[in-house]
Amino acid sequence: MTIDYSEKIPNNVGLADNRTLQRALEHWQPEFQSWWADMGPEGSTNFDVYLRTATSVDPKGWAHFDYVKMPDYRWGIFLAPAEAERKVNFGAHKGEAAWQDVPGEYRSNLRRLIVTQGDTEPASVEQQRHLGLTAPSLYDLRNLFQVNVEEGRHLWAMVYLLHAYFGRDGREEAEALLQRRSGDADNPRILGAFNEKTPDWLSFFMFTYFTDRDGKYQLASLAESGFDPLARTCRFMLTEEAHHMFVGESGVGRVIQRTCEAMNQLRTDDPAKLRAAGVIDLPTIQRYLNFHFSVTMDLFGADVSSNAATFYTTGLKGRFDEAKLGDDHLLAGATYPVLEVRDGRLVTVEAPALNALNEKLRDDYIKDAAAGVERWNRIIDKAGIPFRLRVPHKAFHRKIGPLSAANIDPEGNVVDAATWARHEREWLPSAEDRAFVASLMGRVAEPGRFANWIAPPARGINNQPVDFAYVRFG
């Protein structure tokens, strides 16, 4: 499905055939551009950036690389191809034809799902807007900007659905997506993780590895939706989300590689000596990992949720890889294990599977996230260093749901407040940790050069050399 770039708003949804919708989106477009100017990457307006732009949504031809000034990037509306005779695959409407219009009785819940997903997209741009000033290389600066413009396009994807299918309510919600601000005390973003600061590049890499991976699982669940336009939108967004996770996984891996090199050169594992050498010690990397993993755990929602049951039963949001699961896709009478704190310890109890769908998605995510951490451990193993990174227990440092009422350590033990206070600096980044990492940050703007705390990548972007001028400053 080729994307028409001759239109004011590039699209593959036949926007020119719907003049009312086209005018509404063209009215929203300058508001988006104003938001980008205010909250997009700081000081980047005149940079020529080697960006990837989708030219079609088929696997063979969806990416074109060229220099683009980010304010001129052609954001638009791209849906994956329609599946002929697609059915609803789960819930009370299982086996019925997928909906091309919003079922009236599900309108409010469907709008809520779209708005919540849409709100995360501009939020991450806002969280990351200062990072370009301290990029460790042109390669990394370009990757940051690629993530930013794609988050902007994912916002367009959700705004299209709001405008196309929800009338005045949808238009008002689309405007509100540009009015909320990450971390704003009066008008914050909807989900807590998207109000956290991303003050340094280690935080950015952890965010794109862990939090964008949550995006993968949320989008995959929405891609199962019985509302076909939402499913098609999310299927294409997943293609772009893969790059964001690559930036995170490879970024953290390169930080680890550089640290291991320094450990072997200096023959020390002493964090103070390694910090003096200008690299990030492995215990600090573990604490950052703990923080970003635990914040992401909360994004999946309450462990037991009537909303999750409703979304599933009504066919609005499925499970990850729904079609590959070997059950009846109704879940009536089925159970799933969840955690509770009883008598000062974590215990597993069985909850109705419909109400535990958030927990099921969280568990699917954990397996995937832990596999990437093991790939980081292979870098450490290859360097011959006896240290292992690991994901903390899923109940650690939770801020929503019943588990948030207890202090739970990275091993999954319930501890008292005094024990937590004694060990918190071992488990989570301290102010001193963050100040040290911040002290390493500073823009490296010469092609082929990299900051001392991070190793170069194994290869460049789109078969370009590592020392390619990925960003040209105006």
N, C-alpha and C positions, 0 to 999 in steps of 0.2 A: 504494500500500500504506500504509494509515493506521497510525499508531503508537498503541498503547494506553497512554495516560498514567494510566489508573485503576489499573494494576498497580504493585506496589512497585518493580519494575524495568521501566520502559517498554520495549516491544519490539514487533516485528512478526514474531516467529518462533514464535508460539503457545506461549510459555513456560509458560502456565498448564496446558497439556496434558501437560507433562512434569514431574511433581512432584519427582522425584529431582534433575533438573537445576536446577529452580527453587530448591530448598532449598540446593543447593550454592552457587549464585550469591548467594543471600541470606545465606549464611554468609560469603562473600567480601566482600560489600558494606560491612559496618562496617570491615573492614580497609582497604578503599579509602578510605572516609571518614576514617579515622584518618590514612592516608598524606596525604590532601589537607590535613588540618588541620596536619600537621607540615611538609609540603614544598610545599604549594600557595602561591599568591600571598601574600606576607607582609602581615599587617595588614589584610586585605581582608574579613574575615569579615562585617562588618556593612554593607558597601557594597551599595547598590541599583544594579545594572549593567544597562544596556540591551542585553540579549543576544538573540541569535537561537537559537531552539530548533526542531529538526526536528519537524514534525507529520506528515509523510508523506515517502516517498522518491521520489515522482514529481516531475518537473521543475517543475510548476506550483504545488505546495503544500507544499514541504518546509521552509519557513522561517516562523517566527512570532516577532515581536519584542515584548519586554516587559521591564519591570524585574524582575530576579531577584537574590536574594542567592546568591552562588556556592555556598556549602555546600548550598543547597537546589536547585541545578540538577538537572534530571531526567536524569541519565546513563542510558543504556540500550543496547539491542542492535538495530541496524537493518541489514537486508540489502536490497540492491537486488532488484527482482522477478526471479523465476526465468525463464530462457529455456526455452521448451518444446523438448524434444528437443535440448538443447545437447550438442555433441560436444567431445572433446579435439581441439584444432586443430594440434598439433605433437608431435614426438617419436615414440617407438616405439608409442604408443597412439593416434596420429592416426586420427580417424574413429570411434573408439569412443565410446560414451555417456559423458558427464562423470560422475564419481564423486560419489555422494551420501554415501558413507561412506569412511573412510580405507583405502586399499589397504594390507594388512598389511605387504607388503614395503617400502613407502615411508614407513611410520609415523615412523621416527626422523628422516628428512630433512625430512618435512613439518612435524613438530613444531619442528625447528630453525629452519625458515624463519619460522614463526609467532612463536616466542619472540623471535627477533632483531628482527623488525618490531615486536612488542609492546613490547620493551624501550626502543625509541626514544621512545615516546609519553610515559611518565612522566618520562623523562630530560629532555626539553625543558622540561617544567613546572618541574623542579628547577633547571635552568640559568637560568630566567627569573624565579625566585620573588621576587627583590629589585627587579626593574625597576619595579614599580608605585610604589615610593617616590620615583622620579625621573622620572615620566612628563612629557613636554613639553606635554601638553594632556589634557583629559578625553576628547577624540576618540581620542587614541592610547592612553590608559589602557584605554578600552573595547575597542579592537582587541586589545590585549595579552590582556585577560581572555577575549575571545572565542576567541582562539587557544588559551589555556590550557584552557578547558572542553572544547573540541573535541579537544585532545590527550588529555584525560581520557576522553572517549567513545571515541576510537580504541583506547585501552587496553582498555576494556570489550569492544570488538569482538573483539580478539585473545583476551581471557580467555574469552569465550563459546565460541570455537572450541576452546580448550584444555579447558574443562570438558565441552563437549558431545561431543567426539570422541576424547579421549585418556585418559579414566579417571583413575586415581590419579596417573599421571605428569603429566597435564595440570593437575590440581589443585595439585600441588607446584610446577610451573613457574609457575602463576598467582600463587602465594604469593611465589615468588622475585622476580617482577616488582616487587613492592612492597618487597622487602628490599634490592635493589641501590640505590645512590645515585650520582648523577652526580658524578664527581671523587673519590669515596671511594677512599682508598689500598688498603683491604682488600677492598672489595666494589663495584667500579666498574661502570658500565654497559658493555654488551658492545662497543659500537663507539666508537672513539677520539673522533670528533667530538662525541659526546654526553657526554664527560667534560671538554670545554673549558669555560671560564668564559664567560658572557655578561654582562659587567660594566656595559655601557652601551647606550644605545639605538641608536647606530650599529651596534654588534655585533648587536643584536637584529634590526634591519632587514636587515643582511647575512645573518644566519642564516636568517630567514624567506624571503629571496629565494633564496639558494643552497642551504641545507641542506634546507629544506622542498621545494625543487624536486627534490632527490634523492628525497625521499619520494614525490613525484608519479611518478617513473620506476620506483621500486621497487614502488609500489602498482599501477601500470599493468601491470607484468610479472606480479605476483601475480594481478591480475584476469584474466589469461589462463589461470590454473591449471586443470588438469583436475579438481581437487578443487573442486566447484561451490560449497560453502558459503564457501570462502576467496575465490573469484572474486567472488561476490555481495557479500561483506563489503567487499572492496577497492573495488568499483565505487562504493559509496556513500561510502566514505571519501574518494575522489578529489573528490567534489563539495565537501566541506568543505576539502580541502587547497588548492583554488583560492583561497580567502579568505586563507589564510596567505601564499601567494605574492604576492597583491595587497598585503597589509600591508607586505611587504618591498620590493616594487618601488616602490610609491607613497611609502613612507617614505624610502628612499634618494633618490628623485626630488625629494622636498620639501626634503631636506637640501641637495642640489645646487642647487635653485632659490634657496634662501635665500643660499647662498654666492655664486652668480652675481650676485644682487642687490647684495650687499655689495661684490663686486669692481667692479661698474660704478659704484656710489655713491662708492666710495673711489678709483676709477681705479687699482687696483693688483692685481697677482697675487702680491705678497709674502706668503708664508705667515705671517710674524711679524706683519705689520700686520693681516692678516685674523683671526688668532687674538686679537690685541689687541681687535679689534672683536667678538669673541665668536662667530665662525662657524668652521666646519671647512673648512680649505683643501682644494682638490681633490687635491693630491698625497697628503695623509693619507687621503682617501677611497679613492684608488687602492690604497694599502697595505692598508687594511682589506679591500678587494675581493680583493686578491691572497691574503690570508690565508684568508678564508672560502672562496674558490673552491678553493684548494689542499687545504684540509682536507676539503672535500666530495669532491674527486677520489678520496680514499682510501676513501670510503664505498662505492664501487662494487666494491671488492675487487681481488684480484690480476688483472693484465692477462691472464694465462693461468691458467686455473683448472679443475681436474678436477671440483670441486664444481659449478661452473656448468654444465659439460657433463652431469653426472649429473642435476641439477635439470631441465634441458631435455629430455633424452632420456626421462626417466621421466614427463614431462608435468606436473611440479609448478610450474614457473616459466617463463613464455614470454618473448618479447622485447616491447619497446614496440611497440604497434600490430601485433601478430603477424599478424592476419588481413589486413592491408593489404600485407604484404611478398610480393613476387612470386617466391618460391622454393618448394622442395618441402617446407619446414617440417620437414625431417629433418636437413639440413646434412651428410649423409655425404659426405666428400670435399671439402667446401667449405673455403675458407680466408678469413682476415680479417687485415688488417695490424695489427701491434702494434709497440711501440718497445722497443729494447734499447740499452744503451750498449756500444759496441765501439771500441777504440782511441781513447778519449777523446772520442767524439762519439755523438750519437743516430742510430741507423739504424732503418729500417723493415724488418721481416721478416714473412713470412707464417706465421701459426699456424693450426692447425685451427679452423674457425669455431666448432665446438662448445666448444672450450676458451677461445675469445676472446669469449664472450658478455658478460662484464663490460665488456670494452673497447668492444664495440658499443653497449652501453647508455650507457657513459660518453660516447661520441661523439655519440649522440642527445641526451643532456643538454647537452653543450657548445653545440650549435647553438641550443638553446632558451635557455640562459643568456646566450649572446653576443647574441642578438636583444634581450633586455631591456636589456643594457648599451648597445646602440645607441639604444634609446629614451631612456636617460639622456643620451647624447651629444646628442640632439636638443634637450634642455633647455639644454645648454651652447651649442650652435650658435645657438639662438634668442636667447640673451643676447649673441651676437657675441664669444664668448671663444674664443681659439685653443688649446683643450685637449681631449684625447680620452682617455676612460677605455677600458680594454680588458681582456679576460680574459687572464691569463698563459697560457703554454704548459701543456699538460696534464701535462707531466713536472715542472713547477716545484714544489719544496718538498714532494715526496712522502715519506711516512713508512712506507709499506708496499710490499711487492713489490720486484722487482729495481731499479727506478728510485730507490728510497730510498737505495741505496748510493752514489749520485753527487750532487754539487752541480750543480743545473741552474738557470740563470737564467730570468727571465720570458720571454725570447726563445727558450728551448729550447737554449741553448748549455751544454755541460758545462764547468764552471769548477773551478779548484782551490780548496782550502779557504781560502787567503789571499784570493783574489778574492771568494769568498762573504763572508768576514768584513768586507772593505772595503765591500761594497755592501749588506749585509743591511738596514741602516737605511733604504736607499732603496727596498727591495723589500717589507719587512714592517713592521708597526707596531712602533715602539720603545716602551720603557717610558715615555719622555717623551710620545710620541704618545698612549698610553693614559691617561696622567695628565692631559694637556690635555683630551681628550674627557671624561674623568670629571669634570673641573672645571666643565664646562658643565651637568652633569646636576643637575636639581632640579625637584621636582614643581610643575607649574603646574595649579592646581585650580579656576580660575575659568572658567565656560563662555565659549567664544569666544576665550580668550587662548591664545597659543602661545609656547613658549620662543623666544628670539632666534635660535637656531641652526637652526630648521626653519620652513619656510613652511606656512601653513594648507593643507588639502586643497581641491580644486576644488569638492567637494560633500560633504554629510554622509552619514550611514548611513541607509538605508531612507527616503530622501526627507526626512529631518529636516534642519534648518538646521545649519550648521557650529557655531553657538553654542548648540546644544542641550545640556542637562545629561545627557550620556551616562553619567555616574556620579554618584550622590548618596551623600555620605558619611554614615555613621550617627553 
